[in-house]
Amino acid sequence: YVSSFSMLISSLFNLGSFEEIIELEKNYLDYCLNRNKISTSSPITDFYIGASYANLGNFKKGVFYISKAQKNVTSEAEYAYIDSIVEQIVNYL
């Protein structure tokens, strides 16, 4: 489920369907809450949700999700990439 959902979010993000991603956030949160073992199930999904919020102008929620993603990534490259996005948001504000 998590892998399929993550692919869906990624595809929607690549299509620029940010509103659709935000609509799916509730399903993601429900799943994470019901599966407390994987409450940090997918950093990349968190990143795409956060970037969607940021693209729609909700920087507070965007930074929350992007920071959550950055905290849970496993590679230095992913961390550095997310850090560059955070820096872009900070510069924009």
MOPAC internal coordinates of N, CA, C and O (Angstrom, degrees):
PM7 1SCF
backbone

  N    0.0000 0     0.00 0     0.00 0    0    0    0
  C    1.4396 1     0.00 0     0.00 0    1    0    0
  C    1.5208 1   110.70 1     0.00 0    2    1    0
  O    1.2310 1   120.71 1   132.62 1    3    2    1
  N    1.3180 1   116.26 1   -47.38 1    3    2    1
  C    1.4611 1   120.51 1  -177.01 1    5    3    2
  C    1.5220 1   110.93 1   -62.61 1    6    5    3
  O    1.2310 1   120.13 1   136.96 1    7    6    5
  N    1.3283 1   117.36 1   -43.04 1    7    6    5
  C    1.4663 1   120.39 1   179.67 1    9    7    6
  C    1.5232 1   111.47 1   -64.55 1   10    9    7
  O    1.2310 1   120.31 1   135.91 1   11   10    9
  N    1.3145 1   117.02 1   -44.09 1   11   10    9
  C    1.4653 1   120.78 1   179.14 1   13   11   10
  C    1.5135 1   111.03 1   -64.10 1   14   13   11
  O    1.2310 1   120.55 1   137.13 1   15   14   13
  N    1.3200 1   116.54 1   -42.87 1   15   14   13
  C    1.4564 1   120.81 1   179.62 1   17   15   14
  C    1.5214 1   110.24 1   -63.75 1   18   17   15
  O    1.2310 1   120.58 1   137.87 1   19   18   17
  N    1.3145 1   116.50 1   -42.13 1   19   18   17
  C    1.4542 1   121.11 1   179.07 1   21   19   18
  C    1.5290 1   111.30 1   -62.42 1   22   21   19
  O    1.2310 1   120.31 1   139.45 1   23   22   21
  N    1.3263 1   117.01 1   -40.55 1   23   22   21
  C    1.4705 1   120.42 1   177.18 1   25   23   22
  C    1.5193 1   110.99 1   -65.45 1   26   25   23
  O    1.2310 1   120.07 1   140.79 1   27   26   25
  N    1.3311 1   117.47 1   -39.21 1   27   26   25
  C    1.4557 1   121.70 1   177.67 1   29   27   26
  C    1.5264 1   110.29 1   -61.80 1   30   29   27
  O    1.2310 1   120.40 1   132.06 1   31   30   29
  N    1.3271 1   116.85 1   -47.94 1   31   30   29
  C    1.4644 1   121.69 1   179.81 1   33   31   30
  C    1.5312 1   109.87 1   -60.82 1   34   33   31
  O    1.2310 1   120.19 1   135.74 1   35   34   33
  N    1.3116 1   117.25 1   -44.26 1   35   34   33
  C    1.4599 1   121.82 1   179.49 1   37   35   34
  C    1.5289 1   111.10 1   -61.19 1   38   37   35
  O    1.2310 1   120.76 1   135.61 1   39   38   37
  N    1.3122 1   116.15 1   -44.39 1   39   38   37
  C    1.4692 1   120.49 1   179.43 1   41   39   38
  C    1.5202 1   111.48 1   -63.85 1   42   41   39
  O    1.2310 1   120.57 1   135.42 1   43   42   41
  N    1.3253 1   116.52 1   -44.58 1   43   42   41
  C    1.4627 1   120.19 1   178.57 1   45   43   42
  C    1.5290 1   110.92 1   -63.06 1   46   45   43
  O    1.2310 1   120.51 1   142.08 1   47   46   45
  N    1.3213 1   116.63 1   -37.92 1   47   46   45
  C    1.4574 1   120.09 1   178.76 1   49   47   46
  C    1.5263 1   110.17 1   -63.96 1   50   49   47
  O    1.2310 1   120.38 1   134.90 1   51   50   49
  N    1.3230 1   116.89 1   -45.10 1   51   50   49
  C    1.4691 1   120.83 1   179.06 1   53   51   50
  C    1.5183 1   112.33 1   -62.85 1   54   53   51
  O    1.2310 1   120.43 1   154.23 1   55   54   53
  N    1.3334 1   116.79 1   -25.77 1   55   54   53
  C    1.4653 1   121.24 1   176.84 1   57   55   54
  C    1.5359 1   112.10 1   -85.94 1   58   57   55
  O    1.2310 1   120.80 1   172.54 1   59   58   57
  N    1.3263 1   116.07 1    -7.46 1   59   58   57
  C    1.4563 1   120.10 1  -178.17 1   61   59   58
  C    1.5158 1   113.30 1    77.58 1   62   61   59
  O    1.2310 1   120.64 1  -157.91 1   63   62   61
  N    1.3231 1   116.39 1    22.09 1   63   62   61
  C    1.4669 1   121.80 1  -178.65 1   65   63   62
  C    1.5287 1   110.12 1   -89.97 1   66   65   63
  O    1.2310 1   120.60 1  -116.32 1   67   66   65
  N    1.3153 1   116.45 1    63.68 1   67   66   65
  C    1.4588 1   121.61 1  -174.36 1   69   67   66
  C    1.5224 1   112.61 1   -65.49 1   70   69   67
  O    1.2310 1   120.63 1   142.01 1   71   70   69
  N    1.3192 1   116.41 1   -37.99 1   71   70   69
  C    1.4722 1   119.59 1   179.57 1   73   71   70
  C    1.5280 1   111.03 1   -62.61 1   74   73   71
  O    1.2310 1   120.40 1   140.43 1   75   74   73
  N    1.3273 1   116.85 1   -39.57 1   75   74   73
  C    1.4614 1   120.22 1   179.33 1   77   75   74
  C    1.5297 1   111.17 1   -64.81 1   78   77   75
  O    1.2310 1   120.60 1   142.77 1   79   78   77
  N    1.3221 1   116.45 1   -37.23 1   79   78   77
  C    1.4600 1   120.16 1   178.05 1   81   79   78
  C    1.5221 1   109.77 1   -63.80 1   82   81   79
  O    1.2310 1   120.60 1   136.27 1   83   82   81
  N    1.3194 1   116.45 1   -43.73 1   83   82   81
  C    1.4615 1   120.89 1   179.49 1   85   83   82
  C    1.5271 1   110.65 1   -62.45 1   86   85   83
  O    1.2310 1   120.45 1   142.50 1   87   86   85
  N    1.3224 1   116.74 1   -37.50 1   87   86   85
  C    1.4648 1   120.22 1   177.64 1   89   87   86
  C    1.5334 1   111.22 1   -64.08 1   90   89   87
  O    1.2310 1   120.17 1   148.08 1   91   90   89
  N    1.3194 1   117.28 1   -31.92 1   91   90   89
  C    1.4635 1   121.49 1  -179.49 1   93   91   90
  C    1.5290 1   112.66 1   -81.65 1   94   93   91
  O    1.2310 1   120.21 1   169.40 1   95   94   93
  N    1.3329 1   117.20 1   -10.60 1   95   94   93
  C    1.4572 1   120.49 1  -178.85 1   97   95   94
  C    1.5267 1   111.78 1   -55.67 1   98   97   95
  O    1.2310 1   119.77 1   138.91 1   99   98   97
  N    1.3323 1   118.05 1   -41.09 1   99   98   97
  C    1.4618 1   121.15 1  -178.90 1  101   99   98
  C    1.5284 1   110.95 1   -58.77 1  102  101   99
  O    1.2310 1   120.27 1   136.85 1  103  102  101
  N    1.3269 1   117.08 1   -43.15 1  103  102  101
  C    1.4683 1   120.46 1   178.13 1  105  103  102
  C    1.5255 1   110.73 1   -62.20 1  106  105  103
  O    1.2310 1   120.72 1   139.51 1  107  106  105
  N    1.3109 1   116.22 1   -40.49 1  107  106  105
  C    1.4626 1   121.53 1   179.79 1  109  107  106
  C    1.5305 1   110.27 1   -64.05 1  110  109  107
  O    1.2310 1   120.74 1   134.26 1  111  110  109
  N    1.3277 1   116.20 1   -45.74 1  111  110  109
  C    1.4639 1   120.11 1  -179.98 1  113  111  110
  C    1.5174 1   111.41 1   -64.68 1  114  113  111
  O    1.2310 1   120.47 1   137.24 1  115  114  113
  N    1.3314 1   116.71 1   -42.76 1  115  114  113
  C    1.4651 1   120.25 1   177.85 1  117  115  114
  C    1.5252 1   110.85 1   -59.03 1  118  117  115
  O    1.2310 1   120.68 1   134.89 1  119  118  117
  N    1.3260 1   116.31 1   -45.11 1  119  118  117
  C    1.4570 1   120.49 1  -179.42 1  121  119  118
  C    1.5304 1   110.61 1   -63.02 1  122  121  119
  O    1.2310 1   120.42 1   134.06 1  123  122  121
  N    1.3419 1   116.79 1   -45.94 1  123  122  121
  C    1.4683 1   120.26 1  -179.43 1  125  123  122
  C    1.5194 1   111.68 1   -63.08 1  126  125  123
  O    1.2310 1   120.22 1   140.72 1  127  126  125
  N    1.3200 1   117.18 1   -39.28 1  127  126  125
  C    1.4631 1   120.06 1   179.98 1  129  127  126
  C    1.5265 1   111.65 1   -68.37 1  130  129  127
  O    1.2310 1   120.48 1   144.39 1  131  130  129
  N    1.3225 1   116.68 1   -35.61 1  131  130  129
  C    1.4583 1   120.68 1  -179.72 1  133  131  130
  C    1.5269 1   112.48 1   -79.22 1  134  133  131
  O    1.2310 1   120.66 1   164.67 1  135  134  133
  N    1.3062 1   116.34 1   -15.33 1  135  134  133
  C    1.4688 1   121.72 1  -179.89 1  137  135  134
  C    1.5212 1   108.61 1  -121.72 1  138  137  135
  O    1.2310 1   120.25 1  -115.83 1  139  138  137
  N    1.3163 1   117.14 1    64.17 1  139  138  137
  C    1.4499 1   120.38 1  -171.79 1  141  139  138
  C    1.5299 1   114.08 1   -56.94 1  142  141  139
  O    1.2310 1   119.90 1   161.74 1  143  142  141
  N    1.3211 1   117.79 1   -18.26 1  143  142  141
  C    1.4606 1   120.28 1   176.72 1  145  143  142
  C    1.5235 1   111.40 1   -65.58 1  146  145  143
  O    1.2310 1   120.81 1   152.31 1  147  146  145
  N    1.3205 1   116.06 1   -27.69 1  147  146  145
  C    1.4651 1   119.50 1  -178.09 1  149  147  146
  C    1.5201 1   110.39 1  -122.17 1  150  149  147
  O    1.2310 1   120.74 1  -138.00 1  151  150  149
  N    1.3212 1   116.19 1    42.00 1  151  150  149
  C    1.4560 1   119.59 1  -178.31 1  153  151  150
  C    1.5235 1   111.56 1   -61.40 1  154  153  151
  O    1.2310 1   120.14 1   158.69 1  155  154  153
  N    1.3068 1   117.34 1   -21.31 1  155  154  153
  C    1.4543 1   121.01 1   173.17 1  157  155  154
  C    1.5286 1   107.71 1  -109.57 1  158  157  155
  O    1.2310 1   120.77 1  -126.86 1  159  158  157
  N    1.3071 1   116.14 1    53.14 1  159  158  157
  C    1.4547 1   121.88 1  -167.64 1  161  159  158
  C    1.5170 1   115.00 1   -62.44 1  162  161  159
  O    1.2310 1   119.51 1   142.61 1  163  162  161
  N    1.3144 1   118.54 1   -37.39 1  163  162  161
  C    1.4483 1   118.44 1  -174.19 1  165  163  162
  C    1.5220 1   111.20 1  -149.69 1  166  165  163
  O    1.2310 1   120.53 1   -78.42 1  167  166  165
  N    1.3208 1   116.60 1   101.58 1  167  166  165
  C    1.4572 1   118.44 1   178.82 1  169  167  166
  C    1.5365 1   112.76 1   -59.36 1  170  169  167
  O    1.2310 1   120.46 1   144.99 1  171  170  169
  N    1.3187 1   116.72 1   -35.01 1  171  170  169
  C    1.4626 1   118.61 1  -178.48 1  173  171  170
  C    1.5315 1   110.57 1   -68.94 1  174  173  171
  O    1.2310 1   120.32 1   145.17 1  175  174  173
  N    1.3375 1   116.99 1   -34.83 1  175  174  173
  C    1.4649 1   120.01 1   175.61 1  177  175  174
  C    1.5168 1   109.57 1   -66.50 1  178  177  175
  O    1.2310 1   120.32 1   137.10 1  179  178  177
  N    1.3231 1   116.99 1   -42.90 1  179  178  177
  C    1.4670 1   120.01 1   175.77 1  181  179  178
  C    1.5270 1   110.38 1   -58.28 1  182  181  179
  O    1.2310 1   120.87 1   137.52 1  183  182  181
  N    1.3320 1   115.94 1   -42.48 1  183  182  181
  C    1.4641 1   119.93 1   179.87 1  185  183  182
  C    1.5318 1   111.13 1   -60.99 1  186  185  183
  O    1.2310 1   120.20 1   131.94 1  187  186  185
  N    1.3274 1   117.22 1   -48.06 1  187  186  185
  C    1.4649 1   119.96 1  -178.31 1  189  187  186
  C    1.5278 1   112.15 1   -65.65 1  190  189  187
  O    1.2310 1   120.19 1   143.49 1  191  190  189
  N    1.3145 1   117.23 1   -36.51 1  191  190  189
  C    1.4688 1   119.75 1   176.36 1  193  191  190
  C    1.5260 1   108.93 1   -64.64 1  194  193  191
  O    1.2310 1   120.59 1   134.17 1  195  194  193
  N    1.3308 1   116.48 1   -45.83 1  195  194  193
  C    1.4587 1   120.25 1   178.95 1  197  195  194
  C    1.5213 1   112.71 1   -62.09 1  198  197  195
  O    1.2310 1   120.57 1   136.10 1  199  198  197
  N    1.3127 1   116.51 1   -43.90 1  199  198  197
  C    1.4656 1   120.18 1   179.24 1  201  199  198
  C    1.5237 1   110.85 1   -65.32 1  202  201  199
  O    1.2310 1   120.21 1   147.09 1  203  202  201
  N    1.3230 1   117.21 1   -32.91 1  203  202  201
  C    1.4655 1   120.71 1   177.10 1  205  203  202
  C    1.5233 1   110.05 1   -65.76 1  206  205  203
  O    1.2310 1   120.95 1   134.60 1  207  206  205
  N    1.3273 1   115.79 1   -45.40 1  207  206  205
  C    1.4638 1   119.03 1   176.73 1  209  207  206
  C    1.5304 1   110.50 1   -59.66 1  210  209  207
  O    1.2310 1   120.37 1   135.31 1  211  210  209
  N    1.3217 1   116.89 1   -44.69 1  211  210  209
  C    1.4666 1   120.38 1  -179.57 1  213  211  210
  C    1.5304 1   110.85 1   -62.58 1  214  213  211
  O    1.2310 1   120.46 1   138.83 1  215  214  213
  N    1.3248 1   116.73 1   -41.17 1  215  214  213
  C    1.4750 1   120.18 1   178.49 1  217  215  214
  C    1.5181 1   112.16 1   -64.03 1  218  217  215
  O    1.2310 1   120.51 1   153.24 1  219  218  217
  N    1.3268 1   116.63 1   -26.76 1  219  218  217
  C    1.4665 1   120.70 1   179.33 1  221  219  218
  C    1.5273 1   112.12 1   -93.69 1  222  221  219
  O    1.2310 1   120.57 1  -175.54 1  223  222  221
  N    1.3475 1   116.52 1     4.46 1  223  222  221
  C    1.4515 1   120.74 1   175.18 1  225  223  222
  C    1.5142 1   116.40 1    92.54 1  226  225  223
  O    1.2310 1   119.89 1  -179.78 1  227  226  225
  N    1.3321 1   117.82 1     0.22 1  227  226  225
  C    1.4636 1   120.33 1   178.04 1  229  227  226
  C    1.5277 1   107.83 1   -95.29 1  230  229  227
  O    1.2310 1   121.32 1   -98.81 1  231  230  229
  N    1.3342 1   115.08 1    81.19 1  231  230  229
  C    1.4601 1   120.29 1  -174.22 1  233  231  230
  C    1.5182 1   112.68 1   -70.58 1  234  233  231
  O    1.2310 1   120.17 1   150.26 1  235  234  233
  N    1.3160 1   117.29 1   -29.74 1  235  234  233
  C    1.4671 1   120.08 1  -179.78 1  237  235  234
  C    1.5300 1   110.61 1   -61.16 1  238  237  235
  O    1.2310 1   120.54 1   129.28 1  239  238  237
  N    1.3394 1   116.58 1   -50.72 1  239  238  237
  C    1.4702 1   119.73 1   178.77 1  241  239  238
  C    1.5244 1   110.56 1   -71.22 1  242  241  239
  O    1.2310 1   120.75 1   145.85 1  243  242  241
  N    1.3279 1   116.18 1   -34.15 1  243  242  241
  C    1.4541 1   119.98 1   179.08 1  245  243  242
  C    1.5157 1   111.86 1   -60.66 1  246  245  243
  O    1.2310 1   120.76 1   131.64 1  247  246  245
  N    1.3143 1   116.15 1   -48.36 1  247  246  245
  C    1.4619 1   120.30 1  -179.58 1  249  247  246
  C    1.5259 1   110.73 1   -66.51 1  250  249  247
  O    1.2310 1   120.29 1   144.31 1  251  250  249
  N    1.3397 1   117.06 1   -35.69 1  251  250  249
  C    1.4683 1   119.47 1   177.13 1  253  251  250
  C    1.5289 1   110.59 1   -56.75 1  254  253  251
  O    1.2310 1   120.44 1   127.32 1  255  254  253
  N    1.3295 1   116.76 1   -52.68 1  255  254  253
  C    1.4628 1   120.25 1  -177.44 1  257  255  254
  C    1.5277 1   112.37 1   -68.32 1  258  257  255
  O    1.2310 1   120.50 1   140.84 1  259  258  257
  N    1.3215 1   116.66 1   -39.16 1  259  258  257
  C    1.4633 1   119.28 1  -179.86 1  261  259  258
  C    1.5215 1   110.19 1   -66.47 1  262  261  259
  O    1.2310 1   120.08 1   140.00 1  263  262  261
  N    1.3138 1   117.46 1   -40.00 1  263  262  261
  C    1.4684 1   120.59 1   177.18 1  265  263  262
  C    1.5198 1   111.00 1   -64.79 1  266  265  263
  O    1.2310 1   120.65 1   140.03 1  267  266  265
  N    1.3217 1   116.36 1   -39.97 1  267  266  265
  C    1.4708 1   120.76 1   177.12 1  269  267  266
  C    1.5297 1   109.87 1   -61.55 1  270  269  267
  O    1.2310 1   120.61 1   137.74 1  271  270  269
  N    1.3155 1   116.43 1   -42.26 1  271  270  269
  C    1.4637 1   120.41 1   178.97 1  273  271  270
  C    1.5238 1   110.32 1   -63.03 1  274  273  271
  O    1.2310 1   120.73 1   134.78 1  275  274  273
  N    1.3252 1   116.21 1   -45.22 1  275  274  273
  C    1.4541 1   120.46 1  -177.71 1  277  275  274
  C    1.5289 1   111.07 1   -62.01 1  278  277  275
  O    1.2310 1   120.85 1   142.05 1  279  278  277
  N    1.3115 1   115.98 1   -37.95 1  279  278  277
  C    1.4600 1   120.60 1  -179.87 1  281  279  278
  C    1.5304 1   111.96 1   -64.99 1  282  281  279
  O    1.2310 1   120.26 1   152.58 1  283  282  281
  N    1.3198 1   117.11 1   -27.42 1  283  282  281
  C    1.4630 1   120.79 1  -172.34 1  285  283  282
  C    1.5230 1   115.45 1  -108.96 1  286  285  283
  O    1.2310 1   119.41 1  -177.18 1  287  286  285
  N    1.3323 1   118.74 1     2.82 1  287  286  285
  C    1.4637 1   119.21 1   177.84 1  289  287  286
  C    1.5203 1   109.54 1   -72.01 1  290  289  287
  O    1.2310 1   121.16 1   -22.47 1  291  290  289
  N    1.3097 1   115.38 1   157.53 1  291  290  289
  C    1.4618 1   119.65 1  -175.80 1  293  291  290
  C    1.5216 1   113.61 1  -107.56 1  294  293  291
  O    1.2310 1   119.82 1   165.85 1  295  294  293
  N    1.3197 1   117.95 1   -14.15 1  295  294  293
  C    1.4588 1   118.50 1  -178.64 1  297  295  294
  C    1.5257 1   110.81 1  -115.04 1  298  297  295
  O    1.2310 1   121.59 1   -28.46 1  299  298  297
  N    1.3079 1   114.56 1   151.54 1  299  298  297
  C    1.4698 1   121.02 1   178.79 1  301  299  298
  C    1.5228 1   111.10 1   -64.73 1  302  301  299
  O    1.2310 1   120.39 1   144.43 1  303  302  301
  N    1.3243 1   116.86 1   -35.57 1  303  302  301
  C    1.4603 1   120.60 1  -179.79 1  305  303  302
  C    1.5301 1   111.21 1   -63.86 1  306  305  303
  O    1.2310 1   120.69 1   135.57 1  307  306  305
  N    1.3339 1   116.28 1   -44.43 1  307  306  305
  C    1.4657 1   120.14 1   177.46 1  309  307  306
  C    1.5262 1   110.48 1   -62.88 1  310  309  307
  O    1.2310 1   121.07 1   137.33 1  311  310  309
  N    1.3301 1   115.56 1   -42.67 1  311  310  309
  C    1.4670 1   120.26 1   179.44 1  313  311  310
  C    1.5303 1   110.33 1   -60.48 1  314  313  311
  O    1.2310 1   120.54 1   133.55 1  315  314  313
  N    1.3201 1   116.57 1   -46.45 1  315  314  313
  C    1.4672 1   121.02 1  -179.03 1  317  315  314
  C    1.5308 1   110.92 1   -63.41 1  318  317  315
  O    1.2310 1   120.36 1   139.69 1  319  318  317
  N    1.3348 1   116.92 1   -40.31 1  319  318  317
  C    1.4616 1   120.14 1   179.26 1  321  319  318
  C    1.5260 1   110.73 1   -63.45 1  322  321  319
  O    1.2310 1   120.63 1   132.17 1  323  322  321
  N    1.3104 1   116.39 1   -47.83 1  323  322  321
  C    1.4661 1   120.19 1   179.99 1  325  323  322
  C    1.5236 1   110.06 1   -63.76 1  326  325  323
  O    1.2310 1   120.41 1   141.67 1  327  326  325
  N    1.3246 1   116.82 1   -38.33 1  327  326  325
  C    1.4643 1   120.61 1   177.57 1  329  327  326
  C    1.5284 1   110.72 1   -60.51 1  330  329  327
  O    1.2310 1   120.22 1   141.63 1  331  330  329
  N    1.3191 1   117.18 1   -38.37 1  331  330  329
  C    1.4720 1   119.85 1   178.65 1  333  331  330
  C    1.5264 1   111.20 1   -66.61 1  334  333  331
  O    1.2310 1   120.17 1   145.70 1  335  334  333
  N    1.3219 1   117.28 1   -34.30 1  335  334  333
  C    1.4683 1   121.04 1   177.20 1  337  335  334
  C    1.5183 1   109.65 1   -68.37 1  338  337  335
  O    1.2310 1   120.06 1   136.12 1  339  338  337
  N    1.3161 1   117.48 1   -43.88 1  339  338  337
  C    1.4648 1   121.45 1   177.83 1  341  339  338
  C    1.5301 1   109.34 1   -58.64 1  342  341  339
  O    1.2310 1   120.68 1   136.62 1  343  342  341
  N    1.3134 1   116.30 1   -43.38 1  343  342  341
  C    1.4663 1   120.91 1   179.46 1  345  343  342
  C    1.5343 1   111.16 1   -61.87 1  346  345  343
  O    1.2310 1   120.55 1   140.93 1  347  346  345
  N    1.3235 1   116.55 1   -39.07 1  347  346  345
  C    1.4735 1   120.20 1   178.05 1  349  347  346
  C    1.5293 1   110.92 1   -64.55 1  350  349  347
  O    1.2310 1   120.46 1   139.61 1  351  350  349
  N    1.3229 1   116.73 1   -40.39 1  351  350  349
  C    1.4618 1   120.69 1   178.85 1  353  351  350
  C    1.5326 1   109.62 1   -65.15 1  354  353  351
  O    1.2310 1   120.58 1   135.53 1  355  354  353
  N    1.3148 1   116.51 1   -44.47 1  355  354  353
  C    1.4597 1   120.82 1   179.45 1  357  355  354
  C    1.5245 1   110.42 1   -60.79 1  358  357  355
  O    1.2310 1   120.21 1   136.55 1  359  358  357
  N    1.3153 1   117.20 1   -43.45 1  359  358  357
  C    1.4688 1   120.75 1   178.79 1  361  359  358
  C    1.5172 1   111.65 1   -65.20 1  362  361  359
  O    1.2310 1   120.48 1   145.54 1  363  362  361
  N    1.3268 1   116.68 1   -34.46 1  363  362  361
  C    1.4554 1   121.06 1   179.60 1  365  363  362
  C    1.5344 1   110.51 1   -67.32 1  366  365  363
  O    1.2310 1   121.15 1   139.51 1  367  366  365
  N    1.3158 1   115.40 1   -40.49 1  367  366  365
  C    1.4674 1   119.80 1  -179.07 1  369  367  366
  C    1.5131 1   110.06 1   -72.48 1  370  369  367
  O    1.2310 1   120.10 1   180.00 1  371  370  369

